[in-house]
Amino acid sequence: MSWLQLTLTILTVMALSAGQVLVKLASEDLKLSVSGLLPSLLSTKLILALFIYGVATVMWLVVLKIAPLRIAYPFIAMAFIFVPILAHFILGEQLHWNTLAGALLIVAGVWVSVIR
């Protein structure tokens, strides 16, 4: 995998992770009532999250154009690392040792699956 492919792939996963945290933030304002649902779906946080997901999708298309799927796809698992870290710093969620241990296992698994 070239540096360009690796960089674009990681940026894509980071964008997807940021979008997920924004969806979580938007969900906190979600009102499940007839009068509250539409304003909730039009919230700035949700619109920004969907925009980021859209950009990430376009980036993923570029990744798939320039990199083999069998190499690029395992990197999507890196979201299991980025999301808890972002959730810790942005949402104030706790990071536990088992989350970090699992992240190390995921990194090892991605590495094993993409090395030649």
C-alpha positions as CSV (number, residue, x, y, z in Angstrom):
1,M,0.0,0.0,0.0
2,S,1.5,3.4,-1.0
3,W,1.7,6.3,1.3
4,L,-1.1,8.0,-0.6
5,Q,-3.4,5.0,-0.3
6,L,-2.6,4.6,3.4
7,T,-3.1,8.3,4.1
8,L,-6.4,8.5,2.2
9,T,-7.7,5.3,3.8
10,I,-6.9,6.5,7.4
11,L,-8.4,9.9,6.7
12,T,-11.5,8.2,5.5
13,V,-11.8,6.1,8.6
14,M,-11.1,9.2,10.8
15,A,-13.9,11.1,8.9
16,L,-16.3,8.2,9.5
17,S,-15.4,8.1,13.2
18,A,-15.9,11.9,13.5
19,G,-19.3,11.5,11.8
20,Q,-20.2,8.8,14.3
21,V,-19.4,11.0,17.3
22,L,-21.5,13.8,15.7
23,V,-24.4,11.4,15.2
24,K,-24.1,10.6,18.9
25,L,-24.2,14.3,19.8
26,A,-27.2,14.8,17.5
27,S,-29.0,11.9,19.2
28,E,-28.8,13.6,22.5
29,D,-31.1,16.4,21.1
30,L,-33.4,13.9,19.4
31,K,-37.1,14.4,20.3
32,L,-39.3,11.4,19.6
33,S,-42.5,13.3,19.3
34,V,-44.7,14.4,16.4
35,S,-43.7,18.1,16.8
36,G,-40.1,17.4,17.8
37,L,-38.9,14.9,15.3
38,L,-38.5,17.1,12.2
39,P,-36.6,19.8,14.0
40,S,-34.3,17.1,15.5
41,L,-33.7,15.7,12.0
42,L,-32.8,19.2,10.8
43,S,-30.3,19.9,13.6
44,T,-26.9,21.4,12.8
45,K,-25.1,18.4,14.4
46,L,-27.0,15.8,12.4
47,I,-26.6,17.8,9.1
48,L,-22.9,18.2,9.8
49,A,-22.6,14.5,10.6
50,L,-24.3,13.5,7.3
51,F,-22.1,15.9,5.4
52,I,-19.0,14.3,6.9
53,Y,-20.4,10.9,6.1
54,G,-20.9,12.1,2.5
55,V,-17.4,13.3,2.2
56,A,-16.0,10.1,3.8
57,T,-18.0,8.1,1.2
58,V,-16.5,10.1,-1.7
59,M,-13.0,9.5,-0.1
60,W,-13.8,5.8,0.2
61,L,-14.7,5.7,-3.5
62,V,-11.3,7.2,-4.3
63,V,-9.6,4.7,-2.0
64,L,-11.3,1.8,-3.7
65,K,-10.2,3.3,-7.1
66,I,-6.6,3.3,-6.1
67,A,-6.2,0.4,-3.7
68,P,-7.2,-3.2,-3.6
69,L,-10.3,-3.9,-1.5
70,R,-8.6,-6.7,0.4
71,I,-6.0,-4.2,1.5
72,A,-8.2,-1.2,2.2
73,Y,-11.2,-2.8,3.8
74,P,-9.4,-4.1,7.0
75,F,-8.6,-0.5,7.9
76,I,-12.3,0.2,8.5
77,A,-11.8,-1.7,11.7
78,M,-9.6,1.2,12.9
79,A,-12.8,3.0,13.6
80,F,-13.1,0.8,16.7
81,I,-10.0,2.6,17.9
82,F,-10.8,6.2,16.7
83,V,-14.4,6.3,18.0
84,P,-13.7,5.4,21.6
85,I,-10.8,7.9,21.7
86,L,-12.9,10.7,20.1
87,A,-15.8,9.8,22.5
88,H,-13.4,10.1,25.4
89,F,-12.2,13.6,24.4
90,I,-15.3,15.0,22.9
91,L,-18.1,13.3,24.9
92,G,-16.3,12.7,28.1
93,E,-16.8,9.0,28.0
94,Q,-14.4,6.8,29.9
95,L,-11.7,4.8,28.3
96,H,-11.1,1.5,30.0
97,W,-8.1,-0.8,29.8
98,N,-10.1,-3.5,27.9
99,T,-11.0,-0.9,25.2
100,L,-7.3,-0.1,24.8
101,A,-6.4,-3.8,24.8
102,G,-9.0,-4.5,22.2
103,A,-7.7,-1.6,20.1
104,L,-4.2,-3.2,20.2
105,L,-5.6,-6.5,19.0
106,I,-7.4,-4.7,16.2
107,V,-4.2,-2.9,15.1
108,A,-2.4,-6.3,15.1
109,G,-5.2,-7.9,13.1
110,V,-5.2,-5.1,10.5
111,W,-1.4,-5.4,10.2
112,V,-1.6,-9.1,9.8
113,S,-4.3,-8.9,7.2
114,V,-2.5,-6.4,5.0
115,I,1.2,-7.3,5.2
116,R,2.6,-9.2,2.2
